[in-house]
Amino acid sequence: MRQIILDTETTGIDPRDGHRLIEIGAVEMVNRRLTGNSYHQFINPERDIEAEAIGVHGITNERVADEPLFAEIADAFWAFIEGAELVIHNAPFDVGFIDHELDMLNARRGEPRLGPVAEHCRILDTLKMARDLHPGQRNNLDALCKRYDIENGHRVLHGALLDAEILADVYLAMTGGQTALSLDASATSEGTGSEEHGLAIRRLSLSPGQLRVVRPDEAELAAHEAKLDRIREAAGECRWDAHAGLVGEQGAR
């Protein structure tokens, strides 16, 4: 499955008040593996950016004054997202702005018409997903990074491409991590393998002694213990302790 993790920055809160897109950032994921393909574009919004918005993302009027208009980048952007599942945090906000831009574009140029987004892409709202998973808790991107232990110290201000990259990590953590077992996401199953949702599971035939066991070094063990200590402090207990005790008992038999 092809997914596009997407974020935007804007001149203000509501397109109905004449606010516009000023930045789009998106990264591509196929079968839950980042492909390295991305889309990033600053946009001249043809209007001033509100001071409150600049305080959030740091993008000034001067920064986007010489950037292309949305009409100039619309076709390339649409080609990147069309047919994919869009993964967006607070999707109604971003999709609302994109559809607003597409509506204005279509009114000016007629054919070929682009959009609306929901008729050409599936939309997955990670904010709604987070609220379902963690009701009553803060579920903005920073809170989710902290909850899932995802590094975001470089995120001082909002930025569309950076936020899309961080959201990709958050989405994978929220949904169980990467699941494509093959380095080639397009690989098909072989032998006794099976394939589900486009993910190939390959069975390897290894003779005894061929499988190399890599054991953690001292630094990795220390990091592991530090992580367990944080869990014990936050939760009052750590299930790993019980598991480790059971392994020790079995090893002693």
C-alpha positions in Angstrom: 0.0 0.0 0.0 1.3 3.5 -0.9 0.9 6.1 1.9 1.9 9.7 1.9 2.5 11.2 5.3 1.7 14.9 4.8 1.8 18.2 6.7 1.2 21.8 5.7 1.8 25.3 7.1 -0.5 28.2 6.4 -1.0 31.9 6.8 -3.7 31.4 9.5 -6.3 29.2 10.9 -9.3 29.1 8.5 -9.3 29.2 4.6 -12.8 30.7 4.8 -11.2 33.8 6.1 -8.9 33.9 3.0 -6.0 32.1 4.5 -3.7 30.2 2.2 -1.1 27.4 2.1 2.6 28.5 2.4 4.4 25.2 2.8 3.7 21.5 1.9 5.8 18.6 3.1 5.2 14.9 2.5 7.1 11.7 2.6 6.3 8.4 0.8 5.8 5.1 2.5 5.2 1.8 0.6 4.1 -1.3 2.6 5.1 0.6 5.8 8.6 1.3 4.7 9.8 4.8 3.9 11.0 4.9 0.3 13.1 8.0 0.5 10.8 9.9 -1.9 9.5 13.1 -0.6 7.7 16.3 -1.7 8.5 19.7 -0.3 7.5 23.1 -1.5 7.2 26.6 -0.2 4.3 28.7 -1.7 3.7 32.4 -2.2 0.2 32.8 -0.6 -0.5 36.2 -2.3 -1.3 37.7 1.1 0.3 38.5 4.4 1.0 35.8 7.0 -0.6 36.4 10.4 1.9 37.2 13.3 0.4 34.3 15.3 1.1 31.9 12.5 4.7 33.2 12.1 5.2 32.5 15.8 4.2 28.9 15.3 6.2 28.0 12.1 8.6 30.9 11.7 7.9 31.4 8.0 7.8 35.1 7.2 6.3 37.0 4.3 9.9 37.7 3.0 10.7 34.0 3.0 7.9 33.1 0.6 7.8 36.3 -1.5 9.8 34.7 -4.3 8.3 31.2 -4.1 5.9 29.9 -6.8 2.1 30.3 -6.6 0.0 27.3 -5.8 -1.2 27.2 -9.4 2.4 26.7 -10.5 3.0 23.7 -8.3 -0.5 22.1 -8.2 0.0 19.5 -10.9 3.3 18.2 -9.5 1.8 18.1 -6.0 -1.3 16.3 -7.2 0.7 13.7 -9.1 2.6 12.9 -5.9 -0.5 12.3 -3.7 -3.2 11.1 -6.1 -4.4 7.6 -5.3 -2.4 7.2 -2.1 -3.6 7.0 1.5 -2.8 10.3 3.1 -1.7 10.1 6.8 -2.2 13.5 8.4 -2.4 14.7 12.0 -5.6 16.7 12.3 -6.5 15.8 8.7 -9.6 18.1 8.4 -7.3 21.2 8.8 -4.8 20.2 6.1 -7.3 18.7 3.7 -9.5 21.8 4.1 -6.7 24.1 3.0 -5.7 21.8 0.1 -9.3 21.6 -1.2 -9.7 25.4 -0.9 -6.6 25.9 -3.0 -7.8 23.3 -5.6 -11.2 25.0 -5.7 -9.7 28.4 -6.5 -7.4 26.8 -9.1 -10.2 25.0 -10.8 -12.4 28.1 -10.9 -9.6 30.0 -12.7 -8.4 27.4 -15.2 -11.3 25.0 -15.6 -9.9 21.7 -17.0 -8.1 19.6 -16.0 -9.8 19.8 -12.6 -8.0 18.6 -9.5 -9.6 17.3 -6.3 -11.4 17.1 -4.1 -8.8 15.2 -2.0 -11.3 12.7 -0.4 -12.5 11.6 -3.9 -9.0 10.6 -5.0 -7.2 9.6 -1.8 -8.0 7.7 1.4 -7.5 9.8 4.4 -6.2 8.6 7.8 -6.3 11.1 10.6 -3.7 10.2 13.2 -5.1 12.8 15.7 -8.4 10.8 15.7 -6.4 7.6 16.0 -4.4 8.9 18.9 -7.6 10.2 20.7 -9.1 6.7 20.4 -5.9 5.1 21.7 -5.3 7.6 24.5 -8.5 9.2 25.5 -8.3 12.2 27.8 -4.6 12.7 27.2 -2.7 15.3 25.1 -2.3 14.0 21.6 -0.4 16.7 19.7 2.7 15.6 17.9 5.1 16.6 20.6 3.1 14.7 23.2 3.0 11.6 21.0 6.8 11.8 20.4 7.3 11.8 24.2 4.8 8.9 24.7 6.4 6.7 22.0 10.0 7.8 22.8 10.6 9.4 19.4 13.4 11.9 19.2 12.1 15.4 18.2 14.6 17.7 20.0 15.4 19.3 16.6 11.7 20.4 16.3 11.9 24.0 17.7 9.4 25.4 15.2 6.8 23.7 13.1 7.9 22.8 9.6 5.9 20.8 7.0 8.6 18.4 5.9 10.1 17.9 9.3 6.7 17.4 10.9 5.8 14.9 8.1 9.0 12.9 8.8 8.3 12.9 12.6 4.7 11.9 12.0 5.8 8.9 9.9 7.8 7.7 13.0 4.8 8.3 15.2 2.4 6.6 12.9 4.6 3.5 12.7 4.9 3.4 16.5 1.2 3.8 17.0 0.4 1.0 14.6 3.0 -1.5 15.7 6.2 -0.5 13.9 7.4 -1.5 10.5 6.1 -4.8 9.2 7.7 -5.2 5.8 10.2 -8.0 6.4 11.8 -8.0 3.0 14.2 -5.3 1.9 12.4 -5.2 -1.4 8.8 -4.1 -0.6 7.7 -5.4 -3.9 9.0 -8.9 -3.4 6.6 -11.8 -3.6 6.4 -14.7 -1.2 8.4 -17.8 -2.0 8.1 -21.4 -0.9 6.1 -21.6 2.2 5.8 -17.8 2.5 2.5 -16.0 2.5 1.5 -12.5 1.5 -1.0 -10.2 3.2 -1.8 -6.6 2.3 1.1 -6.7 -0.1 3.7 -7.7 2.5 5.9 -10.6 1.5 7.0 -13.1 4.2 10.0 -15.1 3.0 11.0 -18.3 4.6 14.8 -18.9 4.7 16.4 -22.3 4.6 19.4 -22.2 6.9 21.7 -25.0 7.9 22.7 -25.3 11.6 25.5 -22.8 12.3 24.6 -20.3 9.5 22.5 -18.0 11.7 24.7 -15.5 13.4 23.7 -14.4 16.9 24.6 -10.8 17.7 24.8 -10.1 21.4 24.5 -6.5 22.9 27.6 -4.7 24.0 28.0 -3.0 27.3 26.7 0.4 26.0 23.6 -1.3 24.6 23.0 -3.2 27.8 23.3 0.0 29.8 20.9 1.8 27.5 18.5 -1.1 27.9 18.7 -0.9 31.7 18.2 2.8 31.7 15.1 2.4 29.6 13.7 -0.2 32.0 14.4 2.1 34.9 12.3 4.9 33.3 9.5 2.4 32.8 9.7 1.3 36.4 9.7 4.9 37.6 6.7 5.9 35.4 4.5 2.8 35.8 5.7 1.4 39.2 6.6 -1.9 37.6 8.1 -3.4 34.5 6.8 -6.6 32.9 10.3 -7.3 31.6 11.4 -8.1 35.3 8.9 -10.9 35.5 9.9 -12.2 32.0 13.6 -12.1 32.9 12.9 -14.0 36.1 11.1 -16.7 34.2 13.9 -17.0 31.7 16.4 -17.3 34.6 14.4 -20.1 36.2 14.1 -22.0 32.9 17.9 -21.6 32.4 18.6 -23.0 35.8 16.6 -26.2 35.2 
